[in-house]
């Protein structure tokens, strides 16, 4: 074992490239003791690191996609594209100033698109297929005939699949493109499309014109018969109704209508006035005295006189009531007189109501009689007008029918003449010629798409693998997700027994690990809370993350710097510290808390210079009761008096809650995380429980960093190039020559 004085050579942290000690930690400010919570986002460098780690995923997917595209490209049948173009006229050539039956004029984009759809129609496709015969048909079908295949092959179906109609933008030119493994067949089929398109339009114009001529002839014969029938009907109607004196009869009827209209106006006015009065009376019949509000009722002499009498008698009764009671003879006489007068008034009002109703009924009957006379006269006038109208209609129908007959005969002759004139609404611009090189597959394009697609799919697959991998491995996971500052990184140690690992800072079997603990020691001394902390708790999320390894080596590091240090094994369920130092575990914390032994009796003193060990003292059946006991608090108080630093090795937080019981009694904690082992959510939950106790957490120590991927995640913390430096130093200590 090497002497402890060797630690003085590396007491500083300047040689260790661990430079992230500022307050820029994500998750919690400072050490988690009330700092403001911030949000840490992945940066561009983080995503680049994800790709670097999984570069082989990208390479494999890239090669797979590129090779698949290459195989598909080079094994696919080569196709040749032939292109022919036709110009569609805006309007048909004018030979005669005659309107055609079929309107082929191109007025808008919709009209041009109609011609495109005609070229794409099944009628054109079938016509082209019908023109392929003999050797042309055999050459056309040869590439599509498979040996032993029973599937029916139709030329029309093949043509429909491989032809393409493309209108040229901002022009009246339409291109016909056809692809085929034989370049001569491709050119022939494209030209057949143009020929059939022009022939189709010509046939359509002639057929429609002949149909129109036949239809016009039938219409002309029908119209001629109709003209003859109308002429006979007009003559018979004139004789039947004697329409020679029609104007004189019309004047007499008109004068009578004027007089009756004036009389109806007067009777209607009187009826409306009587109706208004009658409605007002009906609205005020209950009580009858409400009728007095109507002027035509209250103005009647009798009613007015009775109203005045009632008013006077009411005044008299009011005066008598001041002197007499209701049973007094004079009061009774006055009341009887008032009742009699009111009864007479009611009879007068009822009579007025009857007279108003009678006036209304009389006005209604007069108005109905006047309207009946008017209606009778109007009927006579209408009969006369109807006869005149029917005569005019017959005369007009005859005139229109004669005009339609003339137009139909003229149009029939024009259509018959235009159907014999050959005109075309399109002309061929360029005929298709055999292509010099194949059109498909496009080898450069396919390879470029395969190259880019392979990169894209490989990158996506790498990110997908990174997404489903939720284990803690990067500084972003520790600082951004878990929320603890990263205070130390311990490289991975391979093929070494547990006691050698626990004492690696003094046996110098791995210079990198020893220097890592020196850097962790320096990091803890940079902050006042960790620098002045006397009792430090170490824990982890799950078992096997190296919390005991970190506790022992960190304690040895502090002891090597001249501080009195003690390691207390508080993992009473599965004690581990005694194994690290090859000591017995017969007495320890359990005995001190139970009061059966003193602190000095269980302490293994000066196991190393300035380092004492207190084992667990066996396995406890009730560890939580022991840790909650008064004896445990007294033990910690005594340890504070004897030592500069006391390290408590505690069980994992995810397994048991023993660490949370001890945490309020110490000055701070160190959270151990093993590289690429614990899941983010589990570590985040454990760290949150650690911080909820409101005791400072000095940060997280990443243990077991794989040096092969350290550059991916911790380039700003750790540089593998320092490995050569440690190897050189080790050789120099052994007296060997350093390599040049």
Phi, psi and omega in degrees: 000133183282150180294151183289345182293344179296341181292341181294338180289331184244032184293335178272168180250012184290333181278350182260125187283053180248099193246010186256076183244003185284189181271018183269022178289142179276160175093291182227139178286142178064231182253023176085006181267060176094011177291159180287139182278132180237168181249128180253129180250150175292137177259181180298322181295324179298318180291325176295324178293322177300318180290322181296320181294325185251035183296330181289329173300315181296317182296316183295313180295320179300312181294323180296314181293315182297318180292323178295316178296320180296316179297316179298319184292314187275349177258354182282145178295136180281133181245144180249140182250126174246142187233125175235153184226147180226143178258129177264126180289144178296325174212158182295148175301136184268111174260319175229148178283067181229134178286128181283161178287317179261122181268107179257015183290135179265106181254336185210178178296331178295322179294318178295321179295331176296317177296325177296318180292330175296317177297328181275355188291157178294333179297315178293317180300315181293323179296319178296317180297323180293334181278351176273110182223163173061228182296324179300319180292320180294317177296327181291318185273346186305313183292342186259356180270119181257144180294127177076010181272133180260002182288132179290138180243123179246134178301322181297319179295320178294316180297317181299327182283326191255355178267153180216128179255123186233109173286135179281128185297139177060038177204174176254027181256135179240131179260139175248119181246135179222136180247141181200148177299337177258119185292331179288321177294320179300317180293320182295316181295320179298320178291324178298327177299316180295315181299316181291328178295313180293317180295323180297314180295323179293314178298319181298320181293317181293316181297317180293324179294316180295321176297321180294321179297314179298319180293320180294325179295317178297317180296322181295318178297318179295321182290327179294316177297322181294322179297317180296318180295320180293323179296317178294320180295321181295318180292319180293325180291320179297317181291324184290319187259003176049059186275019179288318181263035184294322184290318181296317178296327180293324181292317181297313180298325181293319179296316178299322180296323180295315181296315181294326178296319179295317180295319178298325178297318180293313181294326179293321178296315179296321179297319180295320179295315179296324179294320179297314180297318181295321177296321178295321179294317181297325181290338186241024181283342179238110350281170182295332182295342178292341179292342180294344178286344181275127184299320184288347175269310184291340182280352178291137187301311184298314181296320179297319180295316180294325178296319180294321179297316179300318180296316181296317181295324177296323178293318180298314179300321178297321180291319180293326181296335178288337182254327185237165175268176185292337182274356182291143182304320181293323178293321180293319179297317181294320180293321179295320179296320179294318181295322180294317180296318180295324177295318177297321179296319179297319179295322179295319179293321178297320178298319179297322178295317180296318179296321179296319179293321180295318177300319181294315181296321178296317180296322180295316181295320179297319181292320180294321179295317180296319181291326177297317178297319180296318181296321179297318180292323179295322179298319178296320179294320181294320178301319179292318179294322181298320178296320180291320181295315181298323177295316179296320179297316179298320180292319180292318179300322179296317181294317180292318180299321177296321179292318179297322178298318179294317180295320181295317179295321180293316181294324179297319179292320180296315181295321179297322179287319184289336181290339181270354181265125181273117175227154180234142180263008180206160176218151181282128178270304180226129173274151182286143176235155181303134181289147181276333180222159185290153181266323182219141003280150176273096189298310180300318181294315181298317179294323178294317177294321177296321179296309181292319178296321177297317177297316182295313180294321177297317178296317179297320179294322178297317178293326178295317177297319178294327181291318182279345177271103185252026177275151182285122179213336184251163176297330176296320179299319183285311186274323184272324184263307181288323175092026178238145175290143179272111185254350180194149178230124181250120180296161180288139178247128183243146174053063178212138179292160183298314180299322178294322178294319182294339182241028189292337181285344180249339178272349174056033176282343176218104183297325181296316180294317179300317179292329178295319178290327174297320178294320177297319177299316179294321180297318180291336180273357180279333182259143182297319183296313179284329179294320183267358181291130180262322180246121184237131180257135175243135180209183180207183180276308183231165176295153175086012179266000174087029179293320177294321177300316179292320182298311184293314183288325176292321176297317177298325179293315178296322179295323179294339178266019171090008179263146175283118188235143176226137176254125180248121179275101180260010174274084186282353179269313179225076183298146187222341186295321182297328177292324182295331182247007177056050177239167181282156181238047183274320179232151180179220185301319182300318182289321179296314181293330179281346179084009180274343179218156177270170180295322180292329182292327185264350184279128173270104191268146174051040174299324168226161181306127177068014183234125174243155182235136171240105180290177180284331181085030181107191178253131183267143176277335181231067186297324182294324177293324179293315183290335178272357185284161177292327181298326179291320177296318179297321179298317179295321178297319179293323179295324177298328182283334187263333190235154174281323180224136176233120181255126181253114176273116188241163180292165178294148183288326183287339183272308182221172182254019182300323182297324181291334177288321182282330191305317180296344183268354183249177183266345180176178184221158174236127185258121182264133178230127178272135185299126172060038178233310184270147180279152186300313185296322179294315179294322179296318179295317179296317180295323178296319177296324180294321183278337181292342181285349179066031171249134185305135170254115186290343177140184182252142176248119179275120184252148174073035179294124177285118185293340180289336180243010182298326179292337179292314190252335189229041178297328181280348181254321194221135182237121182293342181296341178289346180299320178298327180296317181291323178297318179297316180296321180295320179292323179295322178295331179273359178086014180269157179284137178287142179291146179258000000 
